[in-house]
Amino acid sequence: MTIREQTEAIERQILSPYACPAAESRGRARPMEECPVRTCFQRDLDRIVHSKAFRRLKHKTQVFLQPEGDHYRTRMTHTIEVSRIARTIARGLRLNEDLTEAACFGHDLGHTPFGHAGERVLNELMPAGFEHNVQSLRVVDALEKDGEGLNLTYEVRRGILCHTGPDRAETLEGQIVRLADKIAYINHDIDDAMRGQIIFPTDIPIAISQVLGFTHSERINTLTVDVIAQSAGRNEIVQSPACRDAMLELRAFMFDFVYTNPRAKGEEVKAQDMLRRLFAYYQKEPDELPDEFQDIRVKEGVERAVCDYIAGMTDKYAVEKFGELFIPMAWSVK
């Protein structure tokens, strides 16, 4: 018996009846020889972590564009925080932690530079629209490994796609990712907003704090423990009405005072203009796209190739390309 088979046997013994054991995965689009050590979901996680798209997350905006300070979140640190919350929930419910973590680490691979500001630009420019969760699935299916894709399991792919949007993941592990993402970003965005002195602890409505807690750790702990308590013994991931409503109110507070705050988002208009001009340039000059996007251009059209290229850019790279294309060298500042 291989180590993988031993792990699969242990999963059958300890996981909840509602869990998705690795041995019961619906598999991959292209069959592969099984790893003797890792389960299929562990293997998916490794494939994601070793991908170029994952490494680029460290230079992609979470909320604040080019923040001054080393302690603000990036898209990568957001991903790690989502994973930690999700694994805690999965462990508390005896669900598959490896499946949960793999979907967490892949959920934002398709996110644009400059956060949701960049996403809105591509949604505006693409005839069929643009959604970062759909792009994340495209990254793992068709863009990574020089167009070969990562060939992930069905369950991980669904967890990535369904972390936002109208669809719901079939597995409870995938449903955890959706909720852990919200718990993570609402709370760490509060932390970053306080660090940037955009809001202060006393700004958070007292009624919300009385339910969720008055500190960053208290809020995350309350929400995480609540999901475990409410979902235990059930074939769905749910919250108590009190915590659900308080979290929705907290999210609304963040939209009113942080996500639309000129101090936090004042540079977004400039960033969006950069992306529009980059899109228009490559649309007009598709031969200037890197070689790996030329096949996409031929098979799926220029707009699709340009969108894939720009969506994959980091904030820094987008700024550098803009400077290279539109700012005379004599005026550029290095």
Secondary structure, DSSP 4 states (H G I P E B T S, - for coil): --HHHHHHHHHHHHS-TTS--GGG---BSS--PPPSSS-HHHHHHHHHHTSHHHHHGGGSBSSSSS-SSTTS-BHHHHHHHHHHHHHHHHHHTT--HHHHHHHHHHTTTTPPTTHHHHHHHHHHHSTT---HHHHHHHIIIIITTTTT----BHHHHHHHHTTSSS---SSHHHHHHHHHHHHHHHHHHHHHHHHTTSS-GGGS-HHHHHHH-SSHHHHHHHHHHHHHHHHTTSSS----HHHHHHHHHHHHHHIIIIIT-HHHHTTHHHHHHHHHHHHHHHHH-GGGS-GGGHHHHHHH-HHHHHHHHHHT--HHHHHHHHHHHHS-GGG---
